[in-house]
Amino acid sequence: MELGFVGLGKMGMNMVTRLMQGGHRIVVYNREAEAIDEAARRGAVASRSLKDLVSKLSAPRVVWLMIPSGDPVEKSIQELSQLLTKGDLVVDGGNSNFHDSQRRAVLLKERGIGFCDAGTSGGIWGLKNGYCLMVGGEPGDYKLIEPALATLAPKDGCLHAGPPGAGHFAKMVHNGIEYGLMQAYAEGFEILKTSPYQYDLQKLTHLWNQGSVVRSWLLELAERMFEDDPKLESLKGFVPDSGEGRWTIQAAIDQDVPAPIITLSLLARLSSRQPESFSAKVLAGLRNQFGGHAVQKKN
């Protein structure tokens, strides 16, 4: 099929490449011209604006966004709502908030334009392994993009999850679970590292990937990580978050669902960004005040 693709970052470029390998005609646009040129060298049709991209597509036009959530998606959809016509379709493959996806679907529907939210998992390995796709949208809109989805996903790797918003809600919870899994691995490896035993963490992760209950793709990546840098000396312990964990926790609160593991995993990420914790200073000071416990002073 023919597809317009906006956003040529680490995932976007790989997705475009996989689509072209599947025989699809892809028209691309990106803010940085270098990425457009690279995609063109791989076989894509270059465009220099959203208007230019739309002009190079045949009706019904499909435009897939793979750009950061928030303002970039909002502005792109606002512009596309003026450029596209009845029967066309916009797909948001990024990590947008499902509330925004529901609202955008209504906005586009008023103009006769379809909308699908495609929660996309697979990271930089998706080019080789395929992408896990959780798609929200009307049945007819989903059917329109099925050829592209079949190319992007491995066998059984794509699901029509429900109406607009359902795809991004599923991806939000998926990422919340990911937070908790990663935090459990991280804490376990720190306990191993600080134990009285001199574990080879690469060998241990390799062992655990051989039939263990805790084996997983994340653990395979941990094995690769420890092989490249056994003591992780090249890394800083600064862990950002892109929003999905926060949204998952908010949904849990709204739905009266206790989610302590996901919540604590997000708080651990926040604590990683503090070179020195003021709250820890308060704790140390209070222990000194009520019990005379020793404190460490700055030089």
Salt bridges, closest charged atoms under 4 A:
GLU2 OE2 - ARG25 NH1 2.41
ASP37 OD1 - ARG48 NH2 2.92
GLU38 OE1 - ARG41 NH2 2.84
GLU38 OE2 - ARG42 NE 2.94
ASP52 OD2 - LYS56 NZ 3.43
ASP71 OD2 - LYS75 NZ 3.18
GLU74 OE1 - ARG103 NH2 2.93
GLU74 OE1 - ARG104 NH2 2.79
ASP88 OD2 - ARG61 NH1 3.09
ASP100 OD1 - ARG103 NH2 3.19
ASP156 OD2 - LYS155 NZ 3.20
GLU223 OE2 - HIS206 ND1 2.74
ASP241 OD2 - ARG246 NE 2.84
ASP241 OD1 - ARG273 NH2 2.61
GLU276 OE1 - LYS281 NZ 3.59
GLU276 OE1 - LYS298 NZ 3.04
